[in-house]
């Protein structure tokens, strides 16, 4: 009998120790699950529904998610993807990589029939059509084109901007809190690159890693970095091209607010798109420019 009592005591002590360990480790387990869950879920991927020509491939396996994947495999130094939706006056132009890798092109005008053509430069200003297709898009969620990584807003789960976004938003509970944390960081730390602005060429593509590591960029870099950080944390963001109140061609962002709150000094309402100009707010914060005195933002293209 003494041996039985001893075994029972040992069993209960082990059970209590096990319960204590579960109690102590539970917050860490929850935090780990939360971190994994926020690690850039909106990464585009290829599938099996691929249309090909001699030099290009277009993967339309995930159009319901708001994007297609395009790849160029020949030797031209400049390749352009043109996208136009039926009934729209806008033709979107994307400069495609020429290294044989896929890039995601977003369908930013919602459901409908899109006309897609890919052009490869032959010489000078002469281009040859490499492929022409029609794509029927029916989105499972209208916000998806503004959540996924794309040719304009490029990131992966391992990108430095994604990791920084996770760090900045770790204590944020609401969407406005996430936006505020990322926006404050960008407007306080990224400087306007006047030299790059004076020498930027057609087809310029933003590189969020360079912008973040060098802490400088032009308007597209500000907008793309903010979009990458926030999209990877589940916040829909539009990158908008158009004219700013100075009459200059410009890029800014619109963020979707799904719950009321505060972003900087702005009180925001739920269910609205909020326009933010990180270039203007950064240069104003850093004392490099003056507030707008007249004019308005005139959007032309949304990515």
C-alpha positions in Angstrom: 0.0 0.0 0.0 2.8 2.6 0.8 4.1 2.0 -2.7 0.6 2.7 -4.2 0.4 6.0 -2.3 3.8 7.0 -3.5 2.9 6.3 -7.1 -0.3 8.3 -6.8 1.6 11.2 -5.2 4.2 11.2 -8.0 1.4 11.0 -10.6 -0.5 14.0 -9.2 2.8 16.0 -8.9 3.6 15.3 -12.6 0.0 16.3 -13.6 0.2 19.6 -11.7 3.6 20.3 -13.3 2.2 19.6 -16.7 -0.8 21.9 -16.1 1.6 24.6 -14.8 3.7 24.4 -18.0 0.7 24.6 -20.2 -0.5 27.7 -18.3 2.9 29.4 -18.6 3.5 28.5 -22.2 0.0 29.3 -23.6 0.6 33.0 -24.2 3.8 32.2 -26.1 2.0 29.6 -28.2 -0.8 32.1 -29.0 1.7 34.8 -30.0 3.5 32.3 -32.2 0.3 31.4 -33.9 -0.6 35.1 -34.4 2.9 35.8 -35.9 2.6 32.9 -38.3 -0.9 34.0 -39.3 0.2 37.5 -40.3 3.2 36.4 -42.4 2.2 37.8 -45.8 -0.7 35.5 -46.8 -1.3 37.4 -50.1 1.5 36.0 -52.2 0.5 35.3 -55.9 1.3 31.8 -57.3 1.1 30.0 -60.6 -1.3 27.2 -61.5 -2.2 25.0 -64.4 -4.4 27.2 -66.6 -1.6 28.7 -68.8 -1.9 30.4 -72.2 1.3 30.6 -74.3 2.9 32.1 -77.3 6.4 31.7 -78.6 7.8 34.2 -76.1 5.2 34.7 -73.3 3.1 32.8 -70.8 0.0 34.1 -69.1 -1.3 32.0 -66.1 -5.0 32.8 -65.5 -5.5 30.1 -62.8 -6.3 32.6 -60.1 -8.3 35.4 -61.7 -10.9 35.0 -59.0 -8.2 36.3 -56.6 -7.7 39.4 -58.7 -4.5 38.7 -60.6 -2.9 36.9 -63.5 0.8 35.8 -63.8 2.8 36.9 -66.8 6.3 35.8 -68.0 8.5 36.7 -70.9 11.1 34.2 -72.2 12.8 35.7 -75.2 15.5 38.4 -75.6 13.8 41.7 -76.0 15.1 44.3 -73.5 11.6 45.9 -73.0 8.3 44.2 -72.7 4.9 45.9 -72.1 1.7 44.3 -70.8 -1.4 46.3 -71.7 -4.7 45.7 -69.8 -8.1 47.2 -70.6 -11.4 46.3 -69.2 -14.6 46.4 -71.4 -16.4 49.7 -70.9 -13.4 51.4 -69.4 -11.5 54.3 -71.0 -8.3 53.4 -69.2 -5.5 51.2 -70.6 -3.1 50.0 -68.0 0.5 49.6 -69.0 3.0 47.4 -67.1 6.7 46.9 -67.9 7.3 43.2 -67.5 10.6 41.7 -66.3 12.7 40.1 -69.1 14.5 37.6 -66.9 12.0 34.8 -67.5 10.3 35.0 -64.1 6.6 35.4 -63.5 5.1 38.7 -62.3 1.5 39.3 -61.0 -0.6 41.8 -62.8 -3.7 42.9 -60.9 -7.3 43.3 -62.2 -8.0 46.6 -60.4 -11.3 47.5 -62.0 -13.4 44.7 -60.6 -15.4 42.0 -62.3 -15.7 42.0 -66.1 -14.0 41.1 -69.4 -10.4 42.2 -69.7 -8.4 42.5 -72.9 -4.7 41.7 -72.3 -1.9 42.2 -74.9 1.8 41.8 -74.5 4.3 43.7 -76.7 8.0 43.1 -77.1 10.3 45.9 -78.4 12.0 45.2 -81.7 14.0 48.3 -82.0 13.7 51.9 -80.9 9.9 52.7 -80.5 8.8 49.7 -82.6 7.0 46.9 -80.8 5.7 43.6 -81.9 2.6 41.9 -80.4 3.7 38.7 -78.6 0.2 37.7 -77.3 -3.4 38.8 -77.1 -6.1 37.3 -75.0 -9.4 38.0 -73.2 -9.8 37.2 -69.6 -13.2 37.0 -67.8 -12.8 38.0 -64.1 -15.2 37.2 -61.3 -13.7 38.1 -57.9 -14.4 36.1 -54.8 -13.8 39.4 -52.8 -13.6 42.9 -54.3 -10.7 43.8 -52.1 -8.3 41.0 -53.2 -6.6 43.0 -56.1 -5.5 45.5 -53.4 -4.2 42.8 -51.0 -2.0 40.6 -53.1 1.6 41.4 -54.0 2.0 42.5 -57.7 4.4 43.9 -60.2 3.7 47.4 -58.7 3.7 46.3 -55.0 6.2 43.5 -54.9 6.8 41.5 -51.7 7.2 37.9 -50.4 6.8 36.4 -47.0 10.6 36.9 -46.4 10.8 40.5 -47.6 12.4 43.0 -45.3 9.4 45.3 -45.6 7.0 42.5 -44.6 9.1 41.7 -41.5 9.2 45.4 -40.7 5.5 45.7 -41.1 4.9 42.8 -38.7 7.2 44.5 -36.2 5.5 47.8 -36.5 1.9 46.4 -36.2 2.6 43.8 -33.6 0.8 45.7 -30.8 -1.9 47.1 -33.1 -5.4 45.7 -32.7 -7.5 47.7 -35.2 -6.9 48.5 -38.8 -6.5 52.2 -38.2 -3.8 51.4 -35.6 -1.9 49.3 -38.1 -2.1 52.0 -40.7 -1.0 54.7 -38.2 2.0 52.6 -37.1 3.3 52.0 -40.6 2.5 55.5 -41.9 4.3 57.2 -39.0 7.4 55.1 -39.6 7.5 55.9 -43.3 6.8 59.6 -43.0 9.4 59.9 -40.2 12.2 57.8 -41.7 12.1 57.8 -45.5 13.6 60.9 -47.2 12.7 62.2 -50.7 15.5 61.3 -53.2 15.8 64.5 -55.3 18.6 63.0 -57.5 16.5 59.9 -58.4 13.5 62.1 -59.1 15.5 64.2 -61.5 16.7 61.1 -63.4 13.9 58.6 -63.3 13.1 56.9 -66.6 9.9 55.4 -68.1 9.2 51.9 -66.7 10.8 52.7 -63.3 10.0 50.0 -60.8 10.0 50.5 -57.1 12.2 48.2 -54.9 10.9 48.1 -51.3 14.1 46.5 -50.1 16.2 49.4 -51.5 13.8 52.1 -50.2 13.8 50.6 -46.7 17.6 49.9 -46.5 18.6 53.3 -48.0 15.7 55.2 -46.3 15.0 57.3 -49.4 12.9 57.2 -52.5 10.5 59.0 -54.8 6.7 59.2 -54.7 6.2 55.7 -56.1 8.7 54.3 -53.6 6.8 55.8 -50.7 3.5 54.5 -52.0 4.8 51.0 -52.9 6.6 50.5 -49.6 3.5 51.6 -47.6 1.3 49.3 -49.7 3.6 46.3 -49.3 3.8 46.7 -45.5 0.1 47.1 -45.1 -1.1 44.6 -47.7 1.1 41.9 -46.1 -0.8 42.6 -42.8 -4.2 42.2 -44.4 -5.0 45.9 -45.1 -6.3 46.7 -48.6 -4.3 49.4 -50.2 -4.6 51.0 -53.7 -1.5 52.6 -55.3 -2.9 55.6 -57.3 -1.2 57.4 -60.1 -2.4 60.9 -61.2 -2.0 64.6 -60.7 -1.3 66.2 -57.4 -2.4 69.7 -56.3 0.8 71.2 -57.8 -0.2 69.8 -61.2 2.6 67.2 -61.1 2.3 63.6 -62.1 2.4 61.7 -58.8 1.7 58.5 -56.9 -0.1 58.2 -53.6 -2.2 55.5 -51.7 -5.8 54.9 -50.6 -6.3 52.5 -47.6 -9.5 50.7 -46.8 -10.8 51.4 -43.3 -13.0 48.6 -42.0 -13.5 50.0 -38.5 -13.6 53.5 -37.1 -10.5 54.9 -35.5 -7.6 57.4 -35.8 -4.8 57.6 -38.3 -2.4 60.4 -37.3 -4.6 63.4 -36.7 -7.4 62.1 -38.9 -10.6 60.6 -37.4 -11.6 57.9 -39.9 -15.0 56.2 -40.4 -15.6 52.5 -41.1 -16.3 51.4 -44.6 -14.4 54.1 -46.4 -11.2 54.5 -48.5 -8.8 57.1 -47.0 -6.4 58.9 -49.3 -2.9 59.3 -47.9 0.1 61.0 -49.5 3.2 59.6 -47.8 5.5 61.7 -50.0 3.8 64.9 -49.1 3.4 64.0 -45.4 7.1 62.8 -45.1 8.5 66.0 -46.7 6.3 68.2 -44.6 7.2 66.3 -41.4 10.9 66.7 -42.4 10.5 70.4 -43.2 11.2 70.0 -47.0 8.0 71.4 -48.5 5.0 73.7 -47.8 1.3 72.6 -47.5 -0.9 72.6 -50.6 -2.4 76.0 -51.3 -4.7 75.1 -54.2 -5.6 72.4 -56.6 -6.7 68.8 -56.0 -5.8 65.2 -56.5 -6.9 63.8 -59.9 -6.5 60.0 -60.0 -5.8 58.4 -63.4 -4.7 54.8 -62.7 -5.2 52.5 -59.7 -2.8 49.6 -59.0 
